[in-house]
């Protein structure tokens, strides 16, 4: 594609989105630029502190349990108190608890504070997703989610490469830098982001009356939505292995934290390079095929790790499951939002976040046990099986629904949505430099 064509495609990818979205996007980027702890927690516990893979798995599981506890509560807070207050509480709490974790030395204290970090860090997810759905027009949401995911992985690619070398000098520095960057995110939210919770008939800042009509019981009784949540859990279970199973397996095979940092950074780099063009390609394609294909790529991408014996080969396997992530993330998130009623977005997003939080709880227990008792090759084989099961599940679920219904039923109506006239849109010249 000529350079002019690439520039035009880039402008079309970022133009027409409201200013509020770009401040939320900036907050996401800053947060991920300082995201060191989750990536290197397993190496910190096993290599620096000398604990077993099983203990590292237990701590990661407690981190995930904290996320499970906070997901549903944060979803209710998002609907009742608002998106902005929930984000502020979550980010300030995350900064304080991450800093505290860096000073813990007792194994019980490490586990307890890791639980608090999991609660605090996961509480922002329902609010971020609900706010993004509030402020972006329905036809632009896949693009907006993709751009936000691009920011996550741009920050992740940079922080992964930096953190590998930081860890070899001082793990504590990584904890403190992440705490500081998270506090910067809280300041951005406080200064730049207004409340976006919609009222009946449009507008923002609505009270809890409308959201009260959607309870957690409503979400649980939504069979189609809960099926999507269950399949999301299986896919998340696979992707979680990139941050616990993979570093532990590489560490036991004699690779250094810097080696793991280089391998896993490929994930972020690929997403930064490919997320926007791939999203333009898949934006109007059948989500059934995209979800089935991405599930298979994820499972067998990790399955191929069983054959890796060098940093280069590990990086190649990361390429395979990274492509799955590029396709799955915006497709799945767009489907979740469209199946969520406007005034219940917080609760619905909370349930969706719970699927990832439960995966973060189960995955480390599974990977630690399997690696300690059977070896890493068994773990990668299990990933291939789980990916196949998820693909079959998506195929069966979506077969029972017409393609248009699967995407559009439960979507925001013109009456309930926040219209484009109610939210100021940044000029293209401002957006392109955001």
Buried (B, 14 or more C-beta within 10 A) or exposed (E): EEEEEEEEEEBEBBBBBBBBBBBBBBBBBBBBBBBBBBBBBBBBBBBBBEBBBBBBBBBBBBBBBBBBBBBBBBBBBBBBBBBBBBBBBBBBBBBBBBBBBBEBEEBEEBBBBBBBBBBBBBBBBBBBBBBBBBBBBBEBBBBBBBBBBBBBBBBBBBBBBBBBEBBBEEBBBBBBBBBEBBBBBBBBBEEBBBBBBBBBEBEBEBEBEBBEEBBBEBBEEBEBBBBBBBBBBBBBBBBBBBBBBBBBBBBBEEBBBBBBBBBBBBBBBBBBBBBBBBBBEBBEEBBBBBBBBBBBBBBBBBBBBBEBEEBEBBBBBBBBBBBBBBBBBBBBBBBBBBBBBBBBBBBBBBBBBBBBBBBBBBBBBBBBBBBBEEEBBEBBBBBBEBBBBBBBBBBEBBEEEEEEEBBEEBBBEEEBBBEBEEBEBBEEEEBEEB
